């Protein structure tokens, strides 16, 4: 929950940093630092956590027109930060004839962090419905945010015809009651190389991991004209895609980088200490539905115990994994 809330603030910081030409860590949040915005962001993270981390879908993003006044003066709607946040995630925005701001930077960051996709409801069976009403009276549409908690129907319904008035902005949540895994989004950066020395590749792997990349690896491939090459891949936080793209272009012979945003499914994990016949070992366990499905002894812990007991590390691994799943 804490990591998700921080990730929302990070999106705002990155967007504001680009607008002001500052690193994210030097950004002053201005309006976003107000108590109500902090409550919105932290409250949203807590709410989704309490709901069991459901999948989140949203209606298309619709923004109004006109002007807003912020810390730096009068700006047209959408606000610069709102556009930057939505653009960084690749979320489209359509303006309507409502002469007011409908999407704030805080709202844009929440959508960018939590929503998987944007579109009309399809086969959604509503179980609980909540409405949040704003204090301003809009001219053309209700000032309402609707949240629907539900599940997907197994009965396929025909697609609704286009036309008619727009619905209030909607966030649809589909709980995964039997799959309580964690989800997040990462950037996958790739480039094909056929002229990069092995020493440079090795140095890049070490440098990028030290800089905070989630993973770095290179795979043998066959390129044009049957040339042997490598596919260099970097996994990193979505907000750090530009940082590692620049590092890749500077540190290797690449002329370009491909970026893909991928969603991960991760086991709920924790570290436990198990007692084996050789001694205690730290083990990382992964669970689904409260049951252990993976157990991975920590190498350094197993290595120290193996040296002390005078046995192969694999023997410690086997003993620790068996105890963790017991």
CORRAPE-V213263 format. One record per residue. N is the residue number from 1. SS is DSSP state (@ for helix, = for strand, . for the rest). PHI is phi in radians with two decimals (none if undefined). D_LAST is the distance of its C-alpha to the last C-alpha in Angstrom with 1 decimal. Layout:
# CORRAPE-V213263
n:N ss:SS phi:PHI d_last:D_LAST
n:N ss:SS phi:PHI d_last:D_LAST
This chain:
# CORRAPE-V213263
n:1 ss:. phi:none d_last:29.3
n:2 ss:@ phi:-1.07 d_last:31.0
n:3 ss:@ phi:-1.11 d_last:30.8
n:4 ss:@ phi:-1.16 d_last:32.3
n:5 ss:@ phi:-1.08 d_last:35.1
n:6 ss:@ phi:-1.11 d_last:35.9
n:7 ss:@ phi:-1.10 d_last:35.9
n:8 ss:@ phi:-1.14 d_last:38.6
n:9 ss:@ phi:-1.07 d_last:40.7
n:10 ss:@ phi:-1.11 d_last:40.2
n:11 ss:@ phi:-1.07 d_last:41.8
n:12 ss:@ phi:-1.16 d_last:44.7
n:13 ss:@ phi:-1.10 d_last:45.1
n:14 ss:@ phi:-1.11 d_last:45.2
n:15 ss:@ phi:-1.13 d_last:47.7
n:16 ss:@ phi:-1.11 d_last:49.9
n:17 ss:@ phi:-1.10 d_last:49.7
n:18 ss:@ phi:-1.15 d_last:51.1
n:19 ss:@ phi:-1.16 d_last:53.9
n:20 ss:@ phi:-1.66 d_last:54.9
n:21 ss:. phi:1.22 d_last:54.3
n:22 ss:. phi:-2.19 d_last:51.8
n:23 ss:. phi:-1.13 d_last:48.2
n:24 ss:@ phi:-0.92 d_last:45.7
n:25 ss:@ phi:-1.22 d_last:45.2
n:26 ss:@ phi:-1.82 d_last:48.9
n:27 ss:. phi:-1.37 d_last:49.2
n:28 ss:. phi:-1.70 d_last:50.5
n:29 ss:. phi:-1.36 d_last:49.1
n:30 ss:@ phi:0.91 d_last:52.3
n:31 ss:@ phi:-1.08 d_last:52.0
n:32 ss:@ phi:-1.19 d_last:48.3
n:33 ss:@ phi:-1.40 d_last:47.8
n:34 ss:. phi:-1.11 d_last:49.2
n:35 ss:@ phi:-1.02 d_last:47.1
n:36 ss:@ phi:-1.13 d_last:47.1
n:37 ss:@ phi:-1.23 d_last:45.6
n:38 ss:@ phi:-1.09 d_last:42.9
n:39 ss:@ phi:-1.09 d_last:42.1
n:40 ss:@ phi:-1.03 d_last:42.1
n:41 ss:@ phi:-1.23 d_last:39.7
n:42 ss:@ phi:-1.15 d_last:37.2
n:43 ss:@ phi:-1.11 d_last:37.6
n:44 ss:@ phi:-1.11 d_last:36.9
n:45 ss:@ phi:-1.12 d_last:33.6
n:46 ss:@ phi:-1.14 d_last:32.5
n:47 ss:@ phi:-1.05 d_last:33.6
n:48 ss:@ phi:-1.18 d_last:31.7
n:49 ss:@ phi:-1.11 d_last:28.5
n:50 ss:@ phi:-1.19 d_last:29.0
n:51 ss:. phi:-1.43 d_last:29.7
n:52 ss:. phi:1.56 d_last:26.2
n:53 ss:. phi:0.96 d_last:27.7
n:54 ss:. phi:-1.23 d_last:29.7
n:55 ss:= phi:-1.24 d_last:31.6
n:56 ss:= phi:-2.10 d_last:35.1
n:57 ss:= phi:-2.20 d_last:38.3
n:58 ss:= phi:-2.36 d_last:41.9
n:59 ss:. phi:-1.24 d_last:45.4
n:60 ss:. phi:-0.97 d_last:47.7
n:61 ss:= phi:-1.39 d_last:48.7
n:62 ss:= phi:-2.06 d_last:52.3
n:63 ss:= phi:-2.01 d_last:54.2
n:64 ss:. phi:-1.48 d_last:57.7
n:65 ss:. phi:-2.24 d_last:60.7
n:66 ss:. phi:1.71 d_last:63.0
n:67 ss:= phi:-2.34 d_last:62.5
n:68 ss:= phi:-2.27 d_last:60.2
n:69 ss:= phi:-1.96 d_last:61.0
n:70 ss:= phi:-2.23 d_last:58.3
n:71 ss:. phi:-1.06 d_last:58.3
n:72 ss:. phi:-1.83 d_last:60.2
n:73 ss:= phi:2.05 d_last:62.8
n:74 ss:= phi:-1.68 d_last:63.4
n:75 ss:= phi:-2.29 d_last:61.3
n:76 ss:= phi:-1.29 d_last:61.3
n:77 ss:. phi:-1.49 d_last:58.4
n:78 ss:. phi:-1.25 d_last:55.7
n:79 ss:. phi:-1.09 d_last:55.1
n:80 ss:@ phi:-0.93 d_last:54.6
n:81 ss:@ phi:-1.16 d_last:51.0
n:82 ss:@ phi:-1.07 d_last:50.2
n:83 ss:@ phi:-1.09 d_last:51.5
n:84 ss:@ phi:-1.15 d_last:49.7
n:85 ss:@ phi:-1.16 d_last:46.3
n:86 ss:@ phi:-1.14 d_last:46.6
n:87 ss:@ phi:-1.14 d_last:48.1
n:88 ss:@ phi:-1.09 d_last:45.3
n:89 ss:@ phi:-1.56 d_last:42.8
n:90 ss:. phi:1.39 d_last:45.3
n:91 ss:. phi:-1.63 d_last:45.8
n:92 ss:. phi:-1.35 d_last:49.3
n:93 ss:= phi:-2.32 d_last:51.5
n:94 ss:= phi:-2.10 d_last:54.5
n:95 ss:= phi:-1.54 d_last:57.2
n:96 ss:. phi:-2.07 d_last:58.9
n:97 ss:. phi:-1.57 d_last:62.2
n:98 ss:. phi:-1.31 d_last:60.7
n:99 ss:. phi:-1.42 d_last:62.5
n:100 ss:. phi:-2.56 d_last:59.5
n:101 ss:. phi:-1.26 d_last:56.2
n:102 ss:. phi:-1.89 d_last:53.4
n:103 ss:. phi:-2.21 d_last:50.6
n:104 ss:. phi:-1.59 d_last:50.1
n:105 ss:@ phi:-0.99 d_last:48.3
n:106 ss:@ phi:-1.10 d_last:45.5
n:107 ss:@ phi:-1.10 d_last:45.2
n:108 ss:@ phi:-1.10 d_last:45.3
n:109 ss:@ phi:-1.18 d_last:42.5
n:110 ss:@ phi:-1.12 d_last:40.3
n:111 ss:@ phi:-1.11 d_last:41.0
n:112 ss:@ phi:-1.10 d_last:40.5
n:113 ss:@ phi:-1.44 d_last:37.1
n:114 ss:@ phi:-1.81 d_last:35.6
n:115 ss:= phi:-1.38 d_last:37.5
n:116 ss:= phi:-1.34 d_last:36.4
n:117 ss:= phi:-2.67 d_last:39.8
n:118 ss:= phi:-2.29 d_last:43.1
n:119 ss:. phi:2.95 d_last:45.1
n:120 ss:. phi:-1.29 d_last:46.0
n:121 ss:. phi:-1.08 d_last:43.6
n:122 ss:. phi:-2.50 d_last:42.6
n:123 ss:. phi:1.02 d_last:41.1
n:124 ss:= phi:-1.61 d_last:39.7
n:125 ss:= phi:-1.71 d_last:39.2
n:126 ss:= phi:-1.27 d_last:39.8
n:127 ss:= phi:-1.89 d_last:37.7
n:128 ss:= phi:-2.45 d_last:38.9
n:129 ss:= phi:-2.30 d_last:41.8
n:130 ss:= phi:-2.20 d_last:42.9
n:131 ss:= phi:-2.17 d_last:46.2
n:132 ss:= phi:-2.00 d_last:47.1
n:133 ss:= phi:-1.79 d_last:50.9
n:134 ss:. phi:-1.43 d_last:52.7
n:135 ss:. phi:-1.50 d_last:55.9
n:136 ss:. phi:-1.46 d_last:58.2
n:137 ss:. phi:-1.62 d_last:60.1
n:138 ss:. phi:-1.30 d_last:59.8
n:139 ss:. phi:-1.57 d_last:62.8
n:140 ss:. phi:-2.10 d_last:61.4
n:141 ss:. phi:-2.78 d_last:57.9
n:142 ss:. phi:-1.18 d_last:55.8
n:143 ss:. phi:-1.54 d_last:54.1
n:144 ss:= phi:-2.36 d_last:50.8
n:145 ss:= phi:-1.95 d_last:47.2
n:146 ss:= phi:-1.95 d_last:45.2
n:147 ss:= phi:-2.06 d_last:41.4
n:148 ss:= phi:-2.09 d_last:40.0
n:149 ss:= phi:-1.74 d_last:36.4
n:150 ss:= phi:-2.84 d_last:35.8
n:151 ss:= phi:-2.37 d_last:34.2
n:152 ss:= phi:-1.54 d_last:35.7
n:153 ss:. phi:-1.26 d_last:37.7
n:154 ss:. phi:-1.42 d_last:37.1
n:155 ss:. phi:-1.61 d_last:40.9
n:156 ss:. phi:-1.33 d_last:42.8
n:157 ss:. phi:-1.89 d_last:45.8
n:158 ss:. phi:-1.15 d_last:48.9
n:159 ss:. phi:-1.18 d_last:49.3
n:160 ss:. phi:-1.25 d_last:51.7
n:161 ss:. phi:-1.30 d_last:55.1
n:162 ss:. phi:-1.25 d_last:56.0
n:163 ss:. phi:1.96 d_last:58.3
n:164 ss:. phi:1.53 d_last:58.7
n:165 ss:. phi:-1.26 d_last:57.8
n:166 ss:. phi:-1.24 d_last:54.7
n:167 ss:. phi:-1.38 d_last:51.9
n:168 ss:. phi:-1.03 d_last:50.7
n:169 ss:= phi:-0.97 d_last:48.1
n:170 ss:= phi:-2.28 d_last:44.7
n:171 ss:= phi:-1.99 d_last:41.1
n:172 ss:= phi:-1.85 d_last:38.9
n:173 ss:= phi:-2.02 d_last:35.2
n:174 ss:= phi:-2.00 d_last:32.8
n:175 ss:. phi:-1.28 d_last:29.5
n:176 ss:. phi:-1.83 d_last:26.3
n:177 ss:. phi:-1.22 d_last:24.6
n:178 ss:. phi:-1.74 d_last:21.8
n:179 ss:. phi:-2.09 d_last:21.6
n:180 ss:. phi:-1.65 d_last:21.0
n:181 ss:. phi:-1.32 d_last:21.1
n:182 ss:= phi:-1.73 d_last:23.5
n:183 ss:= phi:-2.27 d_last:26.8
n:184 ss:= phi:-2.74 d_last:29.5
n:185 ss:= phi:-2.11 d_last:32.4
n:186 ss:= phi:-2.31 d_last:33.2
n:187 ss:= phi:-1.63 d_last:36.3
n:188 ss:= phi:-1.93 d_last:36.2
n:189 ss:= phi:-1.82 d_last:39.1
n:190 ss:= phi:-2.39 d_last:40.4
n:191 ss:= phi:-2.69 d_last:43.4
n:192 ss:= phi:-1.69 d_last:44.6
n:193 ss:= phi:-2.24 d_last:46.0
n:194 ss:. phi:-2.29 d_last:48.1
n:195 ss:. phi:-2.40 d_last:49.9
n:196 ss:. phi:-1.94 d_last:47.4
n:197 ss:. phi:-1.12 d_last:46.9
n:198 ss:@ phi:-1.04 d_last:43.5
n:199 ss:@ phi:-1.13 d_last:44.0
n:200 ss:@ phi:-1.19 d_last:44.7
n:201 ss:@ phi:-1.06 d_last:41.6
n:202 ss:@ phi:-1.08 d_last:39.5
n:203 ss:@ phi:-1.13 d_last:41.2
n:204 ss:@ phi:-1.13 d_last:40.7
n:205 ss:@ phi:-1.03 d_last:37.0
n:206 ss:@ phi:-1.14 d_last:36.8
n:207 ss:@ phi:-1.13 d_last:39.3
n:208 ss:@ phi:-1.22 d_last:37.7
n:209 ss:@ phi:-1.13 d_last:34.2
n:210 ss:@ phi:-1.15 d_last:35.8
n:211 ss:. phi:-1.46 d_last:37.6
n:212 ss:. phi:1.93 d_last:34.5
n:213 ss:. phi:-1.10 d_last:33.9
n:214 ss:. phi:-1.26 d_last:30.4
n:215 ss:= phi:-2.88 d_last:30.6
n:216 ss:= phi:-2.49 d_last:33.4
n:217 ss:= phi:-2.75 d_last:33.8
n:218 ss:= phi:-2.29 d_last:36.6
n:219 ss:= phi:-2.15 d_last:36.7
n:220 ss:= phi:-1.09 d_last:39.5
n:221 ss:= phi:-2.42 d_last:41.8
n:222 ss:= phi:-1.92 d_last:45.2
n:223 ss:. phi:-1.82 d_last:47.8
n:224 ss:@ phi:-1.00 d_last:51.4
n:225 ss:@ phi:1.03 d_last:53.8
n:226 ss:@ phi:1.09 d_last:50.8
n:227 ss:. phi:-1.38 d_last:50.1
n:228 ss:= phi:-1.29 d_last:46.7
n:229 ss:= phi:-2.72 d_last:45.0
n:230 ss:= phi:-2.32 d_last:41.8
n:231 ss:= phi:-1.72 d_last:40.2
n:232 ss:= phi:-1.64 d_last:39.2
n:233 ss:= phi:-2.19 d_last:36.7
n:234 ss:= phi:-2.17 d_last:35.9
n:235 ss:= phi:-1.84 d_last:33.3
n:236 ss:= phi:-2.62 d_last:34.3
n:237 ss:= phi:-1.05 d_last:34.5
n:238 ss:@ phi:-0.98 d_last:37.1
n:239 ss:@ phi:-1.22 d_last:39.4
n:240 ss:@ phi:-1.84 d_last:39.5
n:241 ss:@ phi:-1.06 d_last:40.6
n:242 ss:@ phi:-1.15 d_last:44.2
n:243 ss:@ phi:-1.04 d_last:43.2
n:244 ss:@ phi:-1.40 d_last:41.2
n:245 ss:@ phi:-1.12 d_last:43.8
n:246 ss:@ phi:-1.11 d_last:46.5
n:247 ss:@ phi:-1.07 d_last:44.5
n:248 ss:@ phi:-1.11 d_last:43.9
n:249 ss:@ phi:-1.20 d_last:47.7
n:250 ss:@ phi:-1.38 d_last:48.8
n:251 ss:@ phi:-1.64 d_last:46.5
n:252 ss:. phi:-2.12 d_last:46.6
n:253 ss:. phi:-1.62 d_last:49.4
n:254 ss:. phi:-1.18 d_last:48.3
n:255 ss:. phi:-1.84 d_last:51.1
n:256 ss:. phi:-2.85 d_last:48.9
n:257 ss:. phi:-2.32 d_last:45.4
n:258 ss:= phi:-1.67 d_last:43.8
n:259 ss:= phi:-2.05 d_last:41.7
n:260 ss:= phi:-2.25 d_last:39.3
n:261 ss:= phi:-1.69 d_last:37.3
n:262 ss:= phi:-2.08 d_last:33.8
n:263 ss:= phi:-1.74 d_last:31.3
n:264 ss:= phi:-1.82 d_last:27.7
n:265 ss:= phi:-1.95 d_last:24.6
n:266 ss:= phi:-2.21 d_last:21.7
n:267 ss:. phi:-1.11 d_last:18.2
n:268 ss:= phi:-1.14 d_last:17.8
n:269 ss:= phi:-2.21 d_last:16.4
n:270 ss:= phi:-2.72 d_last:15.6
n:271 ss:= phi:-1.85 d_last:15.2
n:272 ss:= phi:-2.26 d_last:12.8
n:273 ss:= phi:-1.92 d_last:13.0
n:274 ss:= phi:-1.94 d_last:10.3
n:275 ss:= phi:-1.82 d_last:11.5
n:276 ss:. phi:-1.93 d_last:11.7
n:277 ss:. phi:-1.16 d_last:14.4
n:278 ss:. phi:-1.73 d_last:16.8
n:279 ss:. phi:2.44 d_last:16.4
n:280 ss:= phi:-1.57 d_last:15.1
n:281 ss:= phi:-2.33 d_last:14.6
n:282 ss:= phi:-1.43 d_last:15.0
n:283 ss:= phi:-2.26 d_last:12.8
n:284 ss:= phi:-1.61 d_last:14.0
n:285 ss:= phi:-2.01 d_last:11.8
n:286 ss:= phi:-2.10 d_last:13.5
n:287 ss:= phi:-2.20 d_last:13.3
n:288 ss:= phi:-2.24 d_last:15.5
n:289 ss:. phi:1.05 d_last:16.2
n:290 ss:. phi:1.44 d_last:13.6
n:291 ss:= phi:-1.81 d_last:10.7
n:292 ss:= phi:-1.28 d_last:9.0
n:293 ss:= phi:-2.02 d_last:11.0
n:294 ss:= phi:-2.42 d_last:11.6
n:295 ss:= phi:-2.48 d_last:10.4
n:296 ss:= phi:-2.22 d_last:13.5
n:297 ss:= phi:-1.05 d_last:14.1
n:298 ss:. phi:-1.27 d_last:17.5
n:299 ss:@ phi:-1.04 d_last:20.0
n:300 ss:@ phi:-1.06 d_last:22.2
n:301 ss:@ phi:-1.12 d_last:19.6
n:302 ss:@ phi:-1.18 d_last:18.3
n:303 ss:@ phi:-1.10 d_last:22.0
n:304 ss:@ phi:-1.11 d_last:23.0
n:305 ss:@ phi:-1.20 d_last:20.4
n:306 ss:@ phi:-1.11 d_last:21.3
n:307 ss:@ phi:-1.14 d_last:24.9
n:308 ss:@ phi:-1.21 d_last:24.4
n:309 ss:@ phi:-1.52 d_last:22.5
n:310 ss:. phi:1.24 d_last:24.8
n:311 ss:. phi:-2.23 d_last:22.3
n:312 ss:. phi:-1.10 d_last:22.0
n:313 ss:@ phi:-1.05 d_last:20.2
n:314 ss:@ phi:-1.09 d_last:18.4
n:315 ss:@ phi:-1.21 d_last:16.9
n:316 ss:@ phi:-1.13 d_last:15.5
n:317 ss:@ phi:-0.99 d_last:14.3
n:318 ss:@ phi:-1.10 d_last:12.4
n:319 ss:@ phi:-1.17 d_last:10.8
n:320 ss:@ phi:-1.21 d_last:10.0
n:321 ss:@ phi:-1.10 d_last:8.7
n:322 ss:@ phi:-1.11 d_last:6.2
n:323 ss:@ phi:-1.18 d_last:5.1
n:324 ss:@ phi:-1.15 d_last:5.6
n:325 ss:@ phi:-1.53 d_last:3.8
n:326 ss:. phi:-1.22 d_last:0.0
